[in-house]
Amino acid sequence: MPIQYYIFLSLALFSIGVMGTMMRRNAIIIFMCIELMLNAVNLLMVAFSNYWENSNAQIFVFFIMVVAAAEVAVGLAIITLVYRKVNSVDINILNRLKN
């Protein structure tokens, strides 16, 4: 397949992630959109790695996925603790916790 298909798919996934992050108020949905943006970048890196016939970027993508998995574990733990304290995952309510 031509690399343009991968670029278009990655751009579409990243755009959906950015729009979801900007428009949604639910912390879990925002968290999922950030993960979607990370996966869009990973897809693009693997596509260019395959196009240039160099496997170094694929190894880098593997490490990005490991860090993203750790981020998911810590992020969901924090969101769960905040939900237990406030009984909401709305970002506007969470902004009031600063005071």
Buried (B, 14 or more C-beta within 10 A) or exposed (E): EEEEEBBEBBEEBBEBBBEBBEEBEBBBBBBBBBBBBBBBBBBBBBBBBBEEEEEEBEEBBEEBEEEBEEBBEEBEEEBEEBBEEEEBBEEEBBEEEEE
